Amino acid sequence: MSEAMDIKPDAQVKSARAETILYVDGVSVTFDGFRALNNLSFYVEPGELRAIIGPNGAGKTTMMDIITGKTRPDTGDVLFKSETDLTKLDEADIANLGIGRKFQKPTVFESHTVFDNLLLACSGGRGVFKALFHRLSSAEKIKIEKTLITIMLDEKRDELAANLSHGQKQWLEIGMLLMQEPELLLVDEPVAGMTDSETEETAKLLRTIAKEYSVVVVEHDMEFVRDLDCKVTVLHEGSVLAEGRLDHVQKDPRVIEVYLGR
Ligand SMILES: Nc1ncnc2c1ncn2[C@@H]1O[C@H](COP(=O)(O)OP(=O)(O)OP(=O)(O)O)[C@@H](O)[C@H]1O
C-alpha cells in the first residue's frame, strides 16, 4: 500500500468506526523484541463473515489474543461495536460483552450428552449439577432446539459427546458458543483434522451462523476458505498484506510469494 493510501482523514476513520463490530487500528505488539503484530489494521462490519489467512507466524493467533484480552497491545485501538475499548478489559469482561472464541481443539463435556452440553453452555455458570436439574424455561428449550438443528446434531441429541466424530465435536462446541448468543464469534482453524464432507458442512454452518452474528475465521485450508465465500484478509509479518475476495488475493504476487506459492 502506498504512503498516500495510508493516510486516514479523521472523518474517514470516524465513519469506518461507526459501521464496525470490530475495529482494529494500528495495533502493534512485541514479544522479547520480536514484533508479532506490526501496525495491524482491519475492520469487520456487523453481520460479516471474514476469513483470515497467512503463513505460520503471521500473527493470526496473536491477533485473536489481542481481541479477546489475552494479550495487551503496545499501541493501537481495538474497538467493539465502535465504542468499547477492548484493550482496557479482561478476558471475562470481553466474553460477557458478547465475543465468543472457539479454539482449535474441541473442549466439550465428553461424558455428557449433546443436549446436556448445550444446556450446560446456557447455564450461566450455575455449575454442572444445578444446570442439569434446573427446570428449563421455554426460551432456553427453543434456543437449544434451534441450535441442535443449526449444528446438524439434532439426531445425535442423546448421544454422549465422547461418541461424536472430531468434526461433530467441533460443531457441538460452536453450538455451545451460540448458546451465549455472541455478537462476534472468533473461530480458530475449525476444519483441521476434519473429513472432506465435514469440512464442507462446516463452511455451510459458518455461513448460516453469519446470517445472525459476525464471524471471523482463521484457517489454512483454501478449499474451505473458498466455500466460505467471503472477504479474505491475508496477514504477513503482523500486518495486512492483502484484502478482498479469495480470487483477488490469490492473484496478488505478494500473496503468492509469501504464502500460496509455497
Ligand atoms: N508469547 C509469545 N512470546 C514470544 N513470541 C511469541 C509469543 N506469541 C507469539 N509469538 C511469536 O509471534 C509470532 C506470531 O505468532 P502467531 O502464533 O500469532 O502466528 P500465527 O499466524 O497464528 O501462526 P500459525 O499459523 O502457525 O498458528 C510468531 O513468530 C511467534 O513465535
Ligand as a Chemical Component Dictionary entry (heavy atoms), coordinates in Angstrom:
data_LIG
# 
_chem_comp.id                   LIG 
_chem_comp.type                 NON-POLYMER 
_chem_comp.pdbx_formal_charge   0 
_chem_comp.three_letter_code    LIG 
# 
loop_
_chem_comp_atom.comp_id 
_chem_comp_atom.atom_id 
_chem_comp_atom.alt_atom_id 
_chem_comp_atom.type_symbol 
_chem_comp_atom.charge 
_chem_comp_atom.model_Cartn_x 
_chem_comp_atom.model_Cartn_y 
_chem_comp_atom.model_Cartn_z 
_chem_comp_atom.pdbx_ordinal 
LIG N1  N1  N 0 4.047  -15.271 23.985 1  
LIG C1  C1  C 0 4.936  -15.161 22.986 2  
LIG N2  N2  N 0 6.255  -14.955 23.247 3  
LIG C2  C2  C 0 7.145  -14.854 22.247 4  
LIG N3  N3  N 0 6.836  -14.922 20.935 5  
LIG C3  C3  C 0 5.561  -15.134 20.621 6  
LIG C4  C4  C 0 4.533  -15.280 21.607 7  
LIG N4  N4  N 0 3.350  -15.471 20.965 8  
LIG C5  C5  C 0 3.626  -15.453 19.643 9  
LIG N5  N5  N 0 4.939  -15.264 19.434 10 
LIG C6  C6  C 0 5.590  -15.150 18.122 11 
LIG O1  O1  O 0 4.854  -14.226 17.356 12 
LIG C7  C7  C 0 4.759  -14.637 16.002 13 
LIG C8  C8  C 0 3.322  -14.708 15.587 14 
LIG O2  O2  O 0 2.745  -15.874 16.166 15 
LIG P1  P1  P 0 1.239  -16.315 15.961 16 
LIG O3  O3  O 0 1.055  -17.568 16.762 17 
LIG O4  O4  O 0 0.347  -15.180 16.241 18 
LIG O5  O5  O 0 1.192  -16.654 14.407 19 
LIG P2  P2  P 0 0.095  -17.444 13.579 20 
LIG O6  O6  O 0 -0.161 -16.639 12.360 21 
LIG O7  O7  O 0 -1.078 -17.736 14.452 22 
LIG O8  O8  O 0 0.828  -18.787 13.177 23 
LIG P3  P3  P 0 0.234  -20.270 12.966 24 
LIG O9  O9  O 0 -0.439 -20.273 11.615 25 
LIG O10 O10 O 0 1.473  -21.114 12.982 26 
LIG O11 O11 O 0 -0.699 -20.581 14.086 27 
LIG C9  C9  C 0 5.481  -15.985 15.895 28 
LIG O12 O12 O 0 6.774  -15.760 15.391 29 
LIG C10 C10 C 0 5.525  -16.473 17.333 30 
LIG O13 O13 O 0 6.661  -17.262 17.554 31 
# 
loop_
_chem_comp_bond.comp_id 
_chem_comp_bond.atom_id_1 
_chem_comp_bond.atom_id_2 
_chem_comp_bond.value_order 
_chem_comp_bond.pdbx_ordinal 
LIG N1  C1  SING 1  
LIG C1  N2  SING 2  
LIG C1  C4  DOUB 3  
LIG N2  C2  DOUB 4  
LIG C2  N3  SING 5  
LIG N3  C3  DOUB 6  
LIG C3  C4  SING 7  
LIG C3  N5  SING 8  
LIG C4  N4  SING 9  
LIG N4  C5  DOUB 10 
LIG C5  N5  SING 11 
LIG N5  C6  SING 12 
LIG C6  O1  SING 13 
LIG C6  C10 SING 14 
LIG O1  C7  SING 15 
LIG C7  C8  SING 16 
LIG C7  C9  SING 17 
LIG C8  O2  SING 18 
LIG O2  P1  SING 19 
LIG P1  O3  DOUB 20 
LIG P1  O4  SING 21 
LIG P1  O5  SING 22 
LIG O5  P2  SING 23 
LIG P2  O6  DOUB 24 
LIG P2  O7  SING 25 
LIG P2  O8  SING 26 
LIG O8  P3  SING 27 
LIG P3  O9  DOUB 28 
LIG P3  O10 SING 29 
LIG P3  O11 SING 30 
LIG C9  O12 SING 31 
LIG C9  C10 SING 32 
LIG C10 O13 SING 33 
# 
